[in-house]
Amino acid sequence: MPQVTPGSSCYFELYPERKISYFKNPYILGVTAAAGFGGLLFGYDTGVISGALLYIKDDFDDVRKSSFLQETIVSMALVGAIIGAATGGWINDIFGRKKAILSADVVFGLGSVVMAVAPDAYVLIFGRLLVGVGVGITSVTAPVYIAESSPSEIRGSLVSTYVLMITGGQFLSYLINLAFSQVPGTWRWMLGIAGLPAIIQFSVMLFLPESPRWLFLKNRKEEAISVLSNIYTYERLEDEVNYLTDVSEQELHKRKNIRYMDVFRSKEIRIAFFVGGGLQAFLQFTGIGIVMNYTATIIQMAGFNSNQLAILLSLIVAGVNATGTVIGISLIDHVGRRKLALSSLSGATIALAILSTGSYLHSSDSSNTIYGWIAIIGLALYIIFFTPGMGLVPWTVNSEIYPEEFRGVCGGMSATVNWICSVIMSESFLSVSDSVGLGGSFMILGVICVVAFFFVLFFVPETKGLTFEEVSLIWKKRARGKDYNRQTLLDKGSQFLV
């Protein structure tokens, strides 16, 4: 009789008592929280510049007079993230997930110091570049580290915790912005304090283990078993070890001399990367980076000129963002990735239409504050709809759709797509708004949301509850020009792949 794959639906039909719930194992939650702290760095860096930029303009005349310099200060962190993401996959594969996270913390901490003491806009831009490199490495590493340390039945929720940390970091950044808005040095404190989360994560990660899957691939089986023993009960542990031993032998054989170009030589991997990279592109092209990087600026453009009021309203928006992420975490392993993304994009399209309308009306009659509030309501609705779905799904899907031998490379490439698109959006937002108005900018984003909806509808498969090896069967079938039946996939994936 063939052996059932641990973590598959068939396995839990035989052994329902071995299924792990989200809060059942404190060790898994601890590892997830520690790795997810990289998301806090990501979120804080994204959010803090929104409020800090208001005060940077007060200190540096050249920044106040130049939209290009303002865009560059915001987007240079994203340029750094491209560099970090592009190299992060290689660091992951060679040195491991843990060392990649530690190196990211060091670079991020250094960048925070540089920003805090920057004498002019150009040194500040260099500091932004450094923190961006740290964020880029983390964005590749943390979701993979969490996914490889997670039982398949709760993998989506655990990886989504990384995104919760991002939104939590954004909320924290606005709280810090508000706290330091009347303190001498304002933006220097706002940017410099970002080094604290990096120090905390570095200190905690020193005591955490490497990813068990990476340890298996490096033939460090005893260390891997030690890690797995903290995750699974004895009965399931034996099955997981036997399974990973079998799979890692196959992966080691396939993994020899994997290069970036190998992604495009294999039709299966091309299809997987098209889906993963496409989701990351639409994550940015549908506007979330603009909204979070320029929240305070957008609020001021909607007619609320006070710096403190703009930061306070930004804090509320960030709170809604964090709440939406918690809702998404509770849904992603129940509703599924695909349905969550589709419903999210539908709501975001409607919200952008409201935001665009409010902005157009305000531009035609700036004396009427009602129009400004319509724009703010549209902004809040956009966050409410976007965050639980598209805010989570691209990161979760990219952590689980690539075979082990391509996971580091493809994860780095898809994250790089995210950051390139983020740079394009952040570097062009103010200029586009100057040309077509704030309402026109958000109308364009609404059209892109519609395109993203059809991309998810036609190309993104449902991966809820599937093991890594079951997901690989999807791409094999698509490469042969066949669609996949989910139940057939679960049945075929319930045995060891040989």
Secondary structure, 3 states (H helix, E strand, C coil): CCCECCCCHHHHHHCHHHCCCCCCCHHHHHHHHHHHHHHHHHHHHHHHHHHHHHHHHHHCHHHHCCHHHHHHHHHHHHHHHHHHHHHHHHHHHHHCHHHHHHHHHHHHHHHHHHHHCCCCHHHHHHHHHHHHHHHHHHHHHHHHHHHHCCCHHHHHHHHHHHHHHHHHHHHHHHHHHHHCCCCCCHHHHHHHCCHHHHHHHHHHHCCCCCCHHHHHHCCCHHHHHHHHCCCCCHHHHHHHHHHHHHHHHHHHHHCCCCCCCHHHHCHHHHHHHHHHHHHHHHHHHCCHHHHHHCHHHHHHHCCCCCHHHHHHHHHHHHHHHHHHHHHHHHHHCCCCHHHHHHHHHHHHHHHHHHHHHHHHHHHHCCCCHHHHHHHHHHHHHHHHHHCCCCCCHHHHHHCCCCCHHHHHHHHHHHHHHHHHHHHHHHHHHHHHHHHHHHHHHHHHHHHHHHHHHHHHHHHCCCCCCCCHHHHHHHHHHHHCCCCCCHHHHHHHCCECCC
